[in-house]
Structure formats: C-alpha cells, structure tokens
Amino acid sequence: MVWFDSKIPSHYPDLLTVAIPLFAVGIIVEILVASWKEKKIYRLSDSITSLNHGSMDQLINIFVKTAMIFPYTYIYYNYHFPIGEVIERSIWGYLIVFVAYDFAYYWTHRFGHENNMGWAIHVTHHSSEDFNLITALRQASFQRFLTWPEFLPLALFFSPQFSTFHSHVNLIYQFWTHTGVVGKLPFWIEYIFNTPSHHRVHHGSNKRYLDKNYGGVFIIWDKMFGTFEPEGEEVVYGLTTPVASYNPIYTLLHQFYDLYKVVSKIPNISLGEKLYIYFIKGPGYVHPNTPTSKSTENTEEKLKPYSKYDPKIPLFNKIYAVFHWLTFFAIAYILTHPTFEEAPLDLKFWLTFYVIYGFLSTGLILENHKYASLVELSRLLMGFYFVPLLSKLLFCASVECPQASWSNNTLTTVSFGILALSIVLVLVKVIFSSFAKVRTPLKVTHAKQG
C-alpha cells in the first residue's frame, strides 16, 4: 500500500510557469486597450490588493500543498481503476478529463457561493469593485481547503499529474474571462463557453446577478442546473456590502467575522444549530430566532449612483507605498519560484510572514488608516532582522546554507540603508504632516426613495 509520494514525477508540462509571462502581457495589453477605449477599469490601490491576494495564495501553498495532494495521491495509488491509465494515454482521455474537471469545478464553485463557510472562504475573489485581468489573480488563500474534496472522485481514475495538468488548463482559461475590454462574442461561443460577458454577470452585485454563472470553461452547466443569467443591465461589481478596505488580512477574513457576529447574536440557539448555519446553510439564510430577521449576508442591491471605495492619499504616500510594495512582491515571487523549492522551510516561513506583514502595511498606507504609521515603523524595524534572511535564501540557491556567510554583502548593506532612510521619512511625515490620518470613510450616494 502506497501512502504518499511527495516527489511525484510528471511528464506533463508546467503550464502555470509558462502562463505567468503571458498573464503579464495580457494585463499590459488590456491596460493599453482600456486606455484607448477610455474605459477606467484599473485603479492602482485595488490592483495592488488583488496582486497581494494572488501572492498570498501562492505563499501559503508552499506550506500546505503536500497536505492538499495527499488524499488524492493516496486514493489513486491504492484504489484507482486501471481503465483510467488507458484513458490518459488517448486523445479522447484529454477531452474527457477536461470536461469532467470543469463539471467538478462547477459544483465546487457553486458550493463556494451557496454555503456560508464556502462563501467566507471564496468572498475575497469577489471583493474587488473593478473587473479586469488583475482581478482574476485576487485568489482566496484558503480556497484550496474548500475545493480539494470535490475533485477526489477523479482520483479513482486519473493520476495526480494528469488532474493537475487539467486544473492548470482550467485556471488559465478562466484568466481571460475576467477581461473588461471584450464585449459579447459570437452566439455559438456564448452558448457553450464561459465568456467575459457571462463572467461579468458572475461578479455582479446586482440582485438579478447574484449566484449565477458558476462555470469555469463551459456555461452549459449553468443552463442545465438553473443558474444561468445573461448579461443585461449594467453590472455593479463587488459585494452587496462593500468591504471598503485595502487591508489584505481584513479582505481575506472579514466574512468569517461577519458570519460569527450574526450567528452569535441569535438567542436561544444550540451549538448544533450554530454549526448547521456555519457549515450547511448559505448566505441569506435567516434563523427564526434572528433579531429583526437579519440574514447571514446582505442580499440587498446597492442603490445607484454608487461610489467605489477609493480614498485619496497624498502623492508621497502613494509613491512610498508602491516602492516598498514592489519589493515585497518581488520577494514573494522569489519564495514561490522553483529555484528555491529546496530552501529551508523555516527560512521561507519567516520570510513569508514578513512579506504578508509588508502587504498589510502598504495596504493600510493606501487607505490612510490611522494605524498605518505605527504598523509601517514596526515593519521597517523588523526589516533589520528579515533582510539578512532574504540574503541567506538567495545564497542557498547556489551554495549549501550552512556555509553561507551572509551578514556582509551588498544586498544587505543597501537594504539596511533603504530601511534607515524609510524610517526617517516616516518619522518626518508623522511629526510634520500627519502621515497617517483616519481612514477615509466609504462615501455612498443613495438614490432618493419614494
């Protein structure tokens, strides 16, 4: 009996590694086309937040990917039907698994919207009030904990490598459906496939668009199971209750807290009933004992005209935040690059912590949070410990770590200089020009009633 092989060989290409440069090209092209069409579909702070979540998703995957693939691998190597091996070696096998994977994805995605715990995990992807290719990268860091059980039936037939290959194909296809510059396509494409038009509906907070169009590649699943809605009225993107924050920790976890608040206020309810609401019922469910019939999710439509969350901050703050954010984004890329896969796990853990803390700090600066300066100063001071760790990680790529002499090198020296200068700049801002003001509140103009 095989328990688990953490080094699964694969003759299938690593499509995601190939696709990342194509994603970057696609984003640049979309920005240029949007500018030419005079469509404002990108905002700097919102885009940074999306990229933060994409990076955090990949960083967390460093530590959980083995655990996530274990059940699938165990089932396949001990219980799979030999016919699956025959199917894998045929051209038809690719088509069969391509369709089967998307069918499983439909139900996984639907569960993520129609179950309270599933929505608390998935909601991060829908929190952007823009719709563009960078929004596609706003992945929920805990999404893989939600999705893996529903793909286990595939393990009875198909190898982990084959399923992973098709998961990448499915994911890459979905990237382009997030574009905001492509209108409706020819009828036969719109009829069969998920398209930007269909996916705009899925990201809409309009009441008629809620919980619609779950398909990844094919829209036919939605037409078969009653969840299809064509694009009609203008789509209002984001959540019915806007998250109103660029703090990646808050945008990742806020729905868990909101769900807890609602359930904890229900009187005369047993633990079993609470668990039933958390794990069985979905957003919009109202328990009979709920005060004022408040549901676990606001399903009321935003009233027009509606202003997106976009606090105005001084130009210096924006430049400062973007400069440091680029540093953290680069470190995140380094940590997830295959070159550093064998680096010590504890080293990657602490650097991951520092990167996420950096994302938090720059997010607070971009929203003018009252604690932005305090968090940023603590982050800069922590840098004197974490920068040498980064030097050690880079050194480990070519030389054995125990032999590394990493306390005196150019990278560390330059980084220490930048940290010191940044501390001075932050202190000067705090003292002379109130660097961190209270976060700008969300301004929503409601239509007149009556």
C-alpha positions in Angstrom: 0.0 0.0 0.0 1.4 3.4 -1.0 0.7 6.2 1.5 2.2 9.2 -0.3 4.9 10.1 -2.8 5.8 13.7 -2.3 8.1 13.7 -5.3 5.6 12.7 -8.0 7.3 12.7 -11.4 5.4 14.3 -14.2 5.8 14.2 -18.0 3.1 16.9 -18.3 4.3 20.5 -18.8 4.1 23.0 -16.0 1.6 25.2 -17.7 1.4 27.8 -15.0 5.1 28.6 -15.2 4.7 29.2 -19.0 1.5 31.2 -18.5 2.8 33.7 -15.9 4.6 35.8 -18.5 1.5 35.6 -20.8 -0.6 36.8 -17.9 1.7 39.8 -17.6 1.5 40.5 -21.3 -2.3 40.2 -21.2 -2.6 42.7 -18.4 -0.4 45.2 -20.2 -2.4 44.8 -23.4 -5.7 45.2 -21.5 -4.5 48.4 -19.9 -3.5 49.8 -23.3 -6.8 48.8 -24.9 -8.8 50.2 -22.0 -6.9 53.5 -22.2 -7.6 53.6 -26.0 -11.3 53.0 -25.4 -11.3 55.5 -22.5 -12.5 52.9 -20.1 -11.4 53.3 -16.5 -11.2 49.7 -15.4 -8.0 49.8 -13.4 -7.3 51.6 -10.1 -3.8 51.4 -8.5 -4.7 50.5 -5.0 -7.4 48.0 -5.9 -5.0 46.3 -8.4 -2.3 46.1 -5.7 -4.8 44.5 -3.3 -5.6 41.9 -6.0 -2.0 41.1 -6.6 -1.4 40.9 -2.8 -4.1 38.1 -2.6 -2.6 36.3 -5.5 0.8 36.3 -3.9 -0.5 35.3 -0.5 -2.3 32.4 -2.1 0.9 31.1 -3.7 2.9 31.7 -0.5 0.5 29.7 1.7 0.6 27.0 -0.9 4.3 26.5 -0.1 3.3 25.0 3.2 0.1 23.2 2.5 0.5 21.7 -1.0 1.8 18.4 0.3 -1.2 18.0 2.7 -3.6 19.0 -0.1 -2.4 16.5 -2.6 -2.0 13.6 0.0 -5.7 12.4 -0.1 -5.8 12.4 -3.9 -2.5 10.6 -4.2 -3.4 8.0 -1.6 -6.7 7.1 -3.3 -5.1 7.0 -6.8 -2.1 4.8 -5.9 -4.2 2.4 -3.9 -7.7 2.3 -5.4 -7.8 3.6 -8.9 -9.3 1.6 -11.7 -6.8 0.6 -14.5 -9.1 1.9 -17.2 -8.1 5.4 -16.1 -4.5 4.7 -17.3 -5.8 3.7 -20.7 -7.9 6.8 -20.9 -4.9 9.0 -20.0 -3.0 7.7 -23.0 -5.6 8.6 -25.5 -6.6 11.8 -27.2 -10.1 11.3 -26.0 -8.8 11.0 -22.5 -7.7 14.6 -22.5 -11.2 15.7 -23.7 -13.0 13.5 -21.1 -10.9 14.8 -18.2 -11.1 18.4 -19.5 -14.9 18.2 -19.3 -15.0 16.1 -16.1 -12.8 18.6 -14.3 -14.9 21.5 -15.3 -18.0 19.7 -14.2 -16.4 19.2 -10.7 -15.3 22.8 -10.7 -18.9 24.0 -11.3 -20.1 22.2 -8.2 -17.1 23.3 -6.1 -17.6 26.9 -7.3 -21.4 26.8 -6.6 -20.7 25.4 -3.1 -18.4 28.4 -2.5 -21.3 30.8 -3.1 -24.2 28.9 -1.6 -22.7 27.7 1.6 -21.8 30.1 4.5 -18.4 28.7 5.2 -17.7 28.3 1.5 -18.6 31.9 0.9 -16.5 33.1 3.8 -13.5 31.5 2.0 -14.4 32.5 -1.5 -15.7 36.0 -0.9 -12.2 37.5 -1.3 -12.2 36.9 -5.0 -15.4 38.9 -5.3 -14.4 41.9 -3.1 -12.9 44.0 -5.9 -15.1 46.7 -7.3 -13.3 46.6 -10.6 -13.4 43.9 -13.3 -10.1 43.3 -15.1 -7.4 40.7 -15.7 -5.7 41.5 -12.4 -9.0 40.8 -10.6 -8.5 37.2 -11.8 -5.4 37.0 -9.6 -7.4 38.0 -6.4 -7.5 34.5 -5.1 -8.6 33.5 -1.7 -5.7 32.0 0.3 -7.9 29.3 1.8 -9.7 28.3 -1.4 -7.8 25.0 -1.8 -9.1 23.9 1.6 -12.6 24.2 0.1 -12.0 22.7 -3.3 -10.0 19.5 -2.9 -12.7 17.1 -1.6 -14.9 17.6 -4.6 -12.2 16.5 -7.0 -11.4 13.3 -5.2 -13.7 11.1 -7.4 -11.2 11.8 -10.2 -8.6 10.0 -8.2 -10.4 6.7 -8.8 -9.3 7.0 -12.5 -6.7 9.7 -13.2 -3.2 10.3 -11.9 -2.4 13.4 -9.8 -0.2 14.7 -12.6 -3.0 14.3 -15.2 -5.5 16.1 -12.9 -3.0 18.8 -12.0 -2.4 19.4 -15.7 -6.1 19.9 -16.4 -6.6 22.1 -13.3 -3.9 24.4 -14.8 -5.7 24.4 -18.2 -9.0 25.3 -16.5 -7.4 28.0 -14.4 -5.6 29.6 -17.4 -8.8 29.6 -19.4 -10.6 31.4 -16.6 -8.0 34.2 -16.5 -9.1 35.7 -19.8 -12.8 35.7 -18.8 -12.0 38.5 -16.4 -11.2 41.0 -19.1 -13.2 44.2 -19.1 -12.5 45.2 -22.7 -14.1 42.3 -24.6 -17.8 42.5 -25.3 -20.2 39.7 -26.3 -18.8 37.1 -28.6 -20.5 35.1 -31.4 -23.6 33.3 -30.4 -22.2 29.7 -30.6 -19.3 30.7 -28.3 -21.6 32.4 -25.8 -23.9 29.4 -25.9 -21.3 26.8 -24.9 -18.4 28.5 -23.2 -17.9 30.8 -20.2 -17.0 34.2 -21.7 -16.2 37.7 -20.3 -19.9 38.6 -20.7 -21.0 35.6 -18.6 -18.3 36.1 -16.0 -19.2 39.8 -15.7 -22.6 38.7 -14.5 -21.0 36.3 -12.0 -19.0 39.2 -10.5 -22.0 41.5 -10.3 -23.7 42.6 -7.1 -26.9 43.4 -8.9 -29.8 41.3 -7.3 -30.6 39.5 -10.6 -26.9 38.5 -11.0 -26.3 37.0 -7.5 -25.3 33.4 -7.5 -25.2 33.0 -11.3 -22.8 31.6 -14.0 -20.6 29.3 -12.0 -19.0 27.5 -14.9 -15.2 27.6 -15.4 -14.8 26.8 -19.0 -18.4 25.7 -20.0 -21.5 27.7 -19.3 -23.7 24.7 -20.2 -23.6 23.5 -16.6 -25.4 26.7 -15.5 -28.0 26.2 -18.2 -28.5 22.6 -17.2 -28.8 23.3 -13.5 -30.7 26.6 -13.5 -28.0 29.1 -12.5 -27.5 30.9 -15.9 -28.2 34.6 -16.3 -27.3 36.5 -19.5 -25.7 39.9 -19.3 -28.4 42.6 -19.4 -28.3 45.7 -17.2 -25.0 47.3 -16.3 -23.0 45.2 -13.9 -22.1 46.7 -10.5 -19.0 44.8 -9.3 -18.1 43.9 -5.8 -20.1 42.7 -2.8 -23.6 43.7 -1.7 -21.9 45.1 1.4 -18.6 46.7 0.2 -15.5 45.6 2.0 -14.1 49.1 1.8 -10.5 48.3 2.6 -7.1 47.6 1.1 -6.0 45.6 4.1 -5.4 42.1 2.7 -5.9 40.5 6.1 -9.3 42.1 6.5 -10.4 41.4 3.0 -9.4 37.8 3.5 -11.1 37.2 6.8 -13.9 39.7 7.2 -16.7 37.4 6.2 -15.7 34.9 8.9 -16.1 37.7 11.4 -19.3 39.0 10.0 -20.8 35.5 10.0 -19.7 34.9 13.6 -21.3 38.3 14.6 -24.6 37.4 13.1 -24.8 33.9 14.5 -23.6 34.9 18.0 -26.5 37.4 18.3 -29.2 34.7 17.7 -30.8 34.0 21.0 -31.7 30.6 22.3 -29.7 28.6 19.8 -27.8 25.4 20.4 -24.2 24.6 19.3 -25.6 22.1 16.8 -27.8 24.8 15.2 -24.8 27.2 15.0 -22.7 24.5 13.3 -25.6 23.9 11.0 -25.7 27.6 10.0 -21.9 27.7 9.6 -21.4 24.6 7.5 -24.8 23.7 5.9 -26.8 26.8 5.3 -25.9 29.5 2.9 -25.7 33.3 2.7 -29.2 34.9 3.0 -30.4 32.3 5.5 -32.5 33.7 8.3 -32.9 31.7 11.5 -36.4 32.0 13.1 -34.8 33.5 16.2 -32.7 36.0 14.4 -33.4 39.6 15.7 -35.0 41.8 13.1 -34.7 38.9 10.6 -31.1 39.8 9.8 -29.6 37.2 7.4 -26.0 35.9 7.3 -25.4 38.0 4.2 -26.7 41.3 2.9 -28.5 40.5 -0.4 -30.0 44.0 -0.9 -28.9 45.6 -4.1 -26.6 48.7 -4.0 -28.6 51.8 -4.9 -27.4 53.9 -7.8 -25.4 56.1 -8.1 -22.7 54.3 -6.3 -19.2 55.5 -5.5 -16.4 52.9 -5.4 -14.1 52.8 -2.3 -11.2 55.0 -3.4 -9.7 57.1 -0.6 -7.5 60.0 -1.7 -4.0 60.0 -0.3 -1.0 62.3 -0.7 1.2 61.6 -3.7 4.2 61.0 -1.4 2.3 58.3 0.5 1.3 56.6 -2.8 4.9 56.6 -4.2 6.3 55.4 -0.9 3.8 52.6 -0.6 4.2 51.4 -4.2 8.0 51.4 -3.9 8.0 49.2 -0.8 5.2 47.1 -2.2 7.2 46.3 -5.3 9.9 45.0 -3.0 7.6 42.6 -1.2 6.0 41.5 -4.5 9.5 40.6 -5.8 10.3 38.7 -2.6 7.0 36.7 -2.9 8.0 35.8 -6.5 11.4 34.6 -5.3 9.9 32.5 -2.5 7.5 30.7 -4.9 10.0 30.2 -7.7 11.0 26.6 -8.3 14.7 27.6 -7.9 14.2 27.9 -4.2 11.9 24.9 -3.6 14.6 23.1 -1.6 15.4 26.1 0.6 14.8 25.5 4.4 11.1 25.6 5.2 11.6 27.7 8.4 13.5 30.3 6.4 10.7 30.5 3.9 8.1 30.6 6.7 9.6 33.7 8.3 10.1 35.5 5.0 6.5 34.7 4.1 5.4 36.2 7.4 7.4 39.4 6.6 6.0 39.7 3.1 2.4 39.4 4.3 3.1 41.9 7.0 4.5 44.2 4.3 1.4 43.8 2.2 -0.6 44.7 5.3 1.4 47.8 5.9 1.3 49.1 2.4 -2.5 48.4 2.3 -3.0 50.5 5.4 -1.0 53.3 3.9 -3.1 53.2 0.7 -6.3 53.6 2.7 -5.0 56.3 5.0 -5.6 54.1 8.1 -5.0 55.7 11.4 -2.5 53.0 12.4 -0.6 53.0 9.1 2.5 54.8 10.5 2.7 52.6 13.6 2.5 49.4 11.5 5.0 50.7 8.9 7.5 51.7 11.6 7.3 48.2 13.1 7.7 46.7 9.7 10.8 48.7 9.0 12.4 47.8 12.3 11.6 44.1 11.6 13.4 44.5 8.3 16.8 44.6 10.0 16.2 41.0 11.1 14.5 39.8 7.9 16.7 41.3 5.2 19.7 39.0 6.2 17.3 36.1 6.0 16.5 37.1 2.4 20.2 37.2 1.6 20.6 33.8 3.1 17.7 32.5 0.9 19.3 33.9 -2.2 22.6 32.4 -1.3 21.0 29.0 -0.7 20.1 28.8 -4.3 23.7 28.1 -5.3 25.7 27.2 -2.1 24.9 24.9 0.8 23.2 27.0 3.5 25.4 26.0 6.5 28.5 27.5 4.7 26.7 30.8 3.9 28.4 33.9 5.1 25.5 36.4 4.6 26.0 39.2 7.2 28.1 41.4 5.0 27.1 41.6 1.4 25.9 44.3 -1.0 22.2 43.4 -0.8 22.2 43.6 3.0 24.1 46.8 3.1 21.9 48.6 0.5 18.7 47.2 2.1 19.8 48.5 5.6 20.3 51.9 4.1 16.9 51.9 2.5 15.3 50.8 5.8 17.1 53.5 7.7 16.1 56.2 5.2 12.5 55.0 5.2 12.3 55.2 9.0 13.5 58.8 8.8 10.9 59.6 6.1 8.1 58.0 8.1 9.0 59.8 11.3 9.3 63.2 9.4 5.9 62.6 7.9 4.4 61.7 11.3 5.8 64.7 13.0 5.3 67.4 10.4 2.5 66.4 8.1 0.3 63.8 9.9 1.4 60.8 7.8 -1.4 58.5 8.9 -4.8 60.1 9.1 -8.0 58.3 10.0 -9.0 56.0 7.1 -11.2 57.8 4.6 -14.8 56.6 5.0 -16.7 55.0 2.2 -19.0 57.5 0.6 -22.1 56.1 -1.0 -24.8 58.3 -2.6 -28.1 56.7 -2.4 -30.9 57.2 -4.8 -33.9 59.1 -3.3 -36.7 56.9 -2.0 -40.4 57.4 -2.6 
